[in-house]
Amino acid sequence: MPVVEVWLAYNNPNLKRAVIEGLRIWANRPFFKTNPALAIRLISQHKADPSEYLRRSVGHALRDISKKQSALISSEIKSWDLTDPKINLHINL
């Protein structure tokens, strides 16, 4: 996980998007099946990123994960400031 966290800390939205897309796929792997909150946390921390391109990726990833982890995604979203104009969910729960 440390490498993923380092990559997500870079300023390049393309790199962060690639990692988020990877997490989106990896959410079905054994590690994340037993630790889904970690993937959700890593993805969600970019919900208000300056890059709309990246925010859309966040929304799509969380929407996909919500198909199997809807309660965790709902809980995560409840903690968000939905009045922030940068937070664009693109999630239909």
CORDA-V121669 format. One record per residue. RES is the residue in one small letter. PSI is psi in radians with two decimals (NA if undefined). Layout:
BEGIN
res = <RES & RES>
psi = <PSI & PSI>
END
This chain:
BEGIN
res = <m & p & v & v & e & v & w & l & a & y & n & n & p & n & l & k & r & a & v & i & e & g & l & r & i & w & a & n & r & p & f & f & k & t & n & p & a & l & a & i & r & l & i & s & q & h & k & a & d & p & s & e & y & l & r & r & s & v & g & h & a & l & r & d & i & s & k & k & q & s & a & l & i & s & s & e & i & k & s & w & d & l & t & d & p & k & i & n & l & h & i & n & l>
psi = <-0.56 & -0.65 & -0.74 & -0.77 & -0.64 & -0.81 & -0.69 & -0.27 & -0.23 & 2.71 & -0.21 & 1.97 & -0.47 & -0.72 & -0.80 & -0.68 & -0.72 & -0.71 & -0.75 & -0.71 & -0.64 & -0.77 & -0.61 & -0.76 & -0.75 & -0.29 & -0.33 & 0.02 & 2.75 & -0.78 & -0.83 & -0.39 & -0.57 & -0.21 & 0.93 & -0.51 & -0.52 & -0.84 & -0.75 & -0.74 & -0.80 & -0.69 & -0.80 & -0.45 & -0.15 & 0.29 & -0.45 & 0.44 & 2.59 & -0.44 & 2.02 & -0.63 & -0.80 & -0.72 & -0.65 & -0.71 & -0.73 & -0.86 & -0.77 & -0.73 & -0.79 & -0.64 & -0.76 & -0.76 & -0.56 & -0.33 & -0.49 & -0.30 & 0.85 & -0.67 & -0.72 & -0.70 & -0.78 & -0.75 & -0.74 & -0.82 & -0.56 & -0.41 & -0.08 & 2.65 & 1.64 & -0.05 & -0.19 & 2.09 & -0.33 & -0.37 & 1.85 & 1.77 & -0.85 & 0.49 & 2.27 & 1.77 & NA>
END
